[in-house]
Amino acid sequence: MPANVSQLSAAQRLLLLVQELQSGRWLNAPELARLCACSPRTIFRDIETLQASGIRPQYDPARRGYRLPSRQQLPPAEFTLPEPLALIVLGKRLGDDDQGIPFQSAARQAIHKLINLLPPGLVDHLGDSAQAVEIHLDPRNPQPGLQDHYEQLVDCIRLNQPVRMGYASLSPPERVDTKLSPYRLLFSRRSWYVIGRSSLHRAIRTFNVARIQTFERLTDETFSPPKRFSLDTYLGNAWHLIREKPYNQRVRLRFKPLVADNVAEVRWHKSQETTRNADGSIDFVVTVDGLREISWWILGYGDQVEVLEPASLREILIAKARSLAALYDV
């Protein structure tokens, strides 16, 4: 289900409706309305829209429900030239087993099907154009052998089923066992993460899928996800994924001219503001929830950045600098 289902566009809601109708279950209008965060009247209008476009849900009067055959095909689309090119480039790279996003090999399979539907002359042209475009992704955790965990979590989120799992925690370094009600799957930078309520912590937590050691799907149980859960709200102003106290910390950094342009041209955080100084340096200001993650990022720029505020972040960097000096016996 999308990260914030209450804000879906009409097109997104129709795609979600098709997905739910293909689940194999007979779903009535109120159930579909709950899944799509809209009214039953909107569901009836959406079903009429699907029928008009050639997608005809089956209706069972006894069950008072709808469903679509799992092999229902979407109607063909008339692509403009840039559209299949973009899909081919993205699908091949994101679905690459070695360098793409783990568990997305279906993207490559979909691209092969798309290519087979296109006129031969267009395929040749697109093939030449695709060779001219490359996408390099950041290094990532390949997560070998965890395809099943990923697919099971996708199903559990869709069906609101909890899982029991053993997890290799890094802080502190120990194995923990918990019952998880999964709300979202998120791929960020290098790994897949599952976000949901942990019975052990009695709170919503983030778990790295690669560190799940044992996994049991509780098919005879269901949970009710929070109606207004939003990934953006959960992460708040975290620099990346770890939201910690103190919240809403104003961080001001001064980057020296050597790296100023490199820093300024990237949107690192949603609250980011930059100011150019006369000497070519920049002042970089963000508001973050917690200082630990951003301190690691700052260290990557070495002596080319100075923390101007808050004082507590300066103290963190001073302590790390002393540890580095001791490590190298300076």
Secondary structure, 3 states (H helix, E strand, C coil): CCCCHHHCCHHHHHHHHHHHHCCCCCECHHHHHHHHCCCHHHHHHHHHHHHHCCCCCEEECCCCEEECCCCCCCCCCCCCCHHHHHHHHHHHHHCCCCCCCCCCHHHHHHHHHHHHHCCHHHHHHHHHHHHCCCCCCCCCCCCCCCHHHHHHHHHHHHHCCCEEEEEEEECCEEEEEEEEEEEEEEEECCEEEEEEEECCCCEEEEEEHHHEEEEEECCCCCCCCCCCCCHHHHHCCCCCCCCCCCCCEEEEEEECHHHHHHHHCCCCCCCCEEEECCCCCEEEEEEECCCHHHHHHHHCCHHHEEEEECHHHHHHHHHHHHHHHHHCCC
